[in-house]
Amino acid sequence: RRPVPRITYQAGEPYRISRREMEEMLAHCRKEEVEKKAHEVEPMMNDGMADQSGEEAQKKEEQPVISLPPTPTPQTPPPQQQHTDPASPTVATTPEPVPVACSNKSLRRSCEAEPEYEDGRGFGIGVLVWGKLRGFSWWPGRIVSWWITGRSRAAEGTRWVMWFGDGKFSVVCVEKLLPLSSFSTAFHQLTYTKQPMYRKAIYEVLQTASMRAGKLFPVCVSTDDSDSAKNVELQTRQMIEWASAGFLPTGAKGLEPPPAEQSPYTEVYPEMWVEPEAAACPAPKKPRKSSLEKPKIKEIIDEGTRAGEFVPLFLRPSFLNVSLEHPLFIGAMCQSCKNCFLECAYQYDDDGYQSYCTICCGGREVLMCGNNNCCRCFCVECVDLLVGTGSAQAAIREDPWNCYMCVSRNVFGLLRRRDDWTSRLQLFFANNHDQEFEPPKLYTPVAAEKRQPIRVLSLFDGIATGLLVLKDLGIQVERYVASEVCEDSITVGMVRHHGRIMYVGDVRNITHKHIQEWGPFDLVIGGSPCNDLSIVNPARKGLFEGTGRLFFEFYRLLHEARPKEGEDRPFFWLFENVVAMGVSDKRDISRFLECNPVMIDAKEVSAAHRARYFWGNLPGMNRPLTAMANDRLDLQDCLEHGRTAKFDKLRTITTRSNSIKQGKDQHFPVYMNNKEDILWCTEMERVFGFPVHYTDVSNMSRLARQRLLGRSWSVPVIRHLFAPLKEYFACL
């Protein structure tokens, strides 16, 4: 499991630090502690040498003096930490402590294994525990060293705990800890039933416990998602029964950590933490390939090379049903890896880089591209396996390193980039449908003299992007009814559209009677909140809990607004949501809406990446996305006079302020007066395609305006989707 980005959490407020600052801080801290240890032991060694010289002097008085030439003692300077430039690829792991040059072996051992958690209160490194934080049930975790977390040492009487399920860290008082053997006391059945993340945590901790205790549970491998989910549920139920009975036959003794996990400078990633994709909730970080599969991959590659053929790329060869093609590189993948790719290809960390390897969508250690306009990562395992042994280390030494998607040539050992990868990637997301539905009803264009103004119902309206695009296209709008609860968004809509929007409040309060009163409608649009659907959020609740349930409000009102039997009038609808959602959630949305989504990335028509899924029956949704003459495709086109863009394209702009920063070193995207600067609100509005000062109302702050834009749609993309409506409705 890839251990970064290390966004570590204290009990309470989250603490965030950039990856490079953390690595430099840790290396400096290690070096200072090692030097301090060496200085403490040096006087002791000098005293010992003085005593020894006194004894030798007495012996010399009794024996004849024999002159011998002094033997030079070689002194090895301490190795220095390798400097890494910000533009060079970074191995995303915590750096090893700087070794000390010391001839005393006991001193060296003490430097490598510093005492930790020796306050006599138990709960040493590697121990499986239950921890209690305010607002949460007792949660399973593992005691880890402070060195693993990238933070400072825990105070006396506290422990660093890494929580199962989401992999986050917290400092917990020992009074709030229980051994895992107290399973029957701490396990909470109601939380297990309601929270997918809790189910995942229980699955992981019991897998680890069963490995330590030598208790094996049968696993039925199945390529079918539903069968695999049932197998995981059955196995978890068996493990819970075993834990509730006291972890027999070994009991609490069998749960003790092995010696390898008790070393504070050893990062241990048990393979049994890895659960199949069909577990109760998809992991926030996809598990990397099992070490047992690496020899199989190597064996397949060697066999294909001996046969004189290019070897297809098997991302998970244990399934061996590799009928699907990788969209970026020549090779194949199985269905499980395709699901993984669909979920993770557009998932980005806080530094703006991809969360996972571009090839396998996994990886523990990743190399980040040094090209400022690229956001791709490649894991060390894939690079060494496919490009050649030692290629990862060579990439680390290269300064800067451009990844295999950026350089001009397309062959790197066994890794061959497709010439048409851009179109294949688009088709990969367009043809990723496990379900087949009947094609949507096609409406014949309406004669010009019979076209009527459009009537729109906009759910989760935001800042009225839909109305803005319809007006830009010249389509007459008879009525625009919007459901929105954000006061700032409502203010923007009222001011910019001069009160033409009829705001109706919370979508959950709209009834059938209201639809009959306000309708009929020709177009229903909306995009429910994505916070509980996006796999970027480790605490997401999925489609059926939290804000994810608001999708069903869209589904309900869509059916209320549909034409009645016998009404033969054009009726269109559009639903939008994030690409980085679980495959099961996407499948459920498609099943309810009875159609498959289209993936559209705004980078083709704007200066920022913004990949989104669109469901709907608008004509020509699958047609290629083409930029217009007035579209601002580069960041420089969006800037004010006297400002220079450092990047051509921005990463996805979200509601978070640090999403404006670019690259692994978190650079500001603009130069002004020879200094880095943030993106101004007017420039952000141009990036999204809005008129300048569109959100400049009610004395809103810069952060408030960014929050509105971060939740909005890209204007050029919506214009692309709405353009065919000109054939059906009256235009100005």
Order of alpha helices (4+ residues) and beta strands (2+ residues): alpha-alpha-beta-beta-alpha-beta-beta-beta-alpha-alpha-alpha-alpha-alpha-beta-beta-alpha-beta-beta-alpha-beta-beta-alpha-beta-alpha-beta-alpha-beta-alpha-beta-alpha-beta-alpha-beta-beta-beta-beta-beta-alpha-alpha-alpha
